[in-house]
Amino acid sequence: MPKLFLHALGCKTNQYENLALTQQLIDQGFDLVDKMQDADVGILNTCTVTAEAGRKSRQMLRRMKKQNPEALIVAMGCYAQLSDVSADCDIAVGTSQRNLIPKLILQKLRLAETSEITSQDLRPLGKISQETDYEELGIVSIQKDTRAQIKIQDGCNEFCSYCTIPLARGRIRSRSRENILREVEALVNEGHKEVVLTGIHICSFEKEKGRNSDALAELCLELNRITALERIRLGSLEPLSVTEQFLQILKGADKVCPHFHLSLQSGSDTVLQRMRRSYNTVQYQERVRMLRQIYKDPSITTDVMVGFPEETEQEFLESLEFVRRINFSKIHVFPYSVRQDTLAAKMKQVPGQITKQRAKAMLELAEDLSVKYAKQFVGRRVEVLLEDEFEDYIRGYTKHYVRTYIVNNNYQSGEIKNVLITDVRKDDLFGKIV
């Protein structure tokens, strides 16, 4: 059977979808290879969250073809959904109908025994907003990482002024609870101890059914009953989804990790308004207070954008001060990137040099806060899920999502160990098993 090379750019949802497609193709008899040069088929799951991600997607498609001109190149994902990539690949599918990819490949390679897929079978890429059903990609049991990704929904209805993801992914569609539970049980049977709930906008799980964020908390309660599952980690949360009711339900799921990625984007209310975010800084701070009231030293992580159109020096300083006041454990800092067909693209842009300076200042603060958060664990015992070897250490993550290094005495990946933290280097913990 043909040899297959796959690569994914971008978010955890893309990584999951790559694994799902890999599973389907392996089940069809394809052999997986590590190098494009050795492949008969190369598949790239593309990304378009920033202009740089889009550039990398097209560059990667061209590199794959250059590395192996005879191979069949397949483009899927957000960039392939929004941009014409036909000159750089043989098959373009976008963010729906991924289940047709195995048949399309076999048909192109003239190995298919089934009837050919015609243009009538493929919906136009521009019709993603009309998709109403979640595309089930099957149970993914080939995940190698100790933390297994579980996709629970697709799509977004928010339309922030800077973002093209709703255009690339369409409206909210939720996976059935039955299939989520079946997949988690299968992964636990394979030895996985932690699952990460991922999607494009996970707080909108079952929103198309008239539900609110309570549905996500209820799902966690159901997963909590799976005996051999040790940890449940949540993906990115929208601030206003964190309500008293949501937390009252969620705290009943004691396997949920005290790590909450609460998307911020800016600490300036006027910038948040231009971004068309649904909250202000007072509401955001209240959600952080609620989380810290229920969970002990929770890890509050976030994303912060700098250089958003029309951002003044005063607005940036407001954002910097708010970030300092919230005292995040980790921050993903990134410069604003112009995306076509968004409201922000029509606004007055901040000069690139100023954006770079602001990113540098925000990154310096982020690093200081990460170190400060890590230091509080020195002298404490924490549970660490061991993941991989690094030099003389084996490393893994605490429930709070702090990377931890332990001198390797033939410990096994996938084990959970009690560790006494003895040192902090930058924002990494070092300790010994007790």
Protein Blocks (a to p, Z undefined) as FASTA:
>chain_A
ZZdddddehjfklmmmmmmmmmmmmmnopacdfbfklpcbdcddddfkbmklmmmmmmmm
mmmmmmmmmbccddedjklmmpccklmcfbdgbjghklmmmmmmmmmnopafbdcddfkl
pccfklmmmpcbdcdebjafkbfbfbdcddfbecjfklpakbcklmmnopaddddfklmm
mmmmmmmmnopabdcdddfblmlgoklnopafklmmmmmmmmmmmmklmbdcdddddfkl
mcfklmmmmmmmmkbccbdcddfkpacfklmmmnopabdfklmmmmmmmmmmmpghiacd
ddddehiahiafklmmmmmmmmmmnopabdcdddddddehiaklmpccddfklmmmmmmm
mmmmmmmmmmmmmmmmgopacddddfbdchjbccdddfkopacddddehiaehiacdddd
fbdehjaccdddZZ
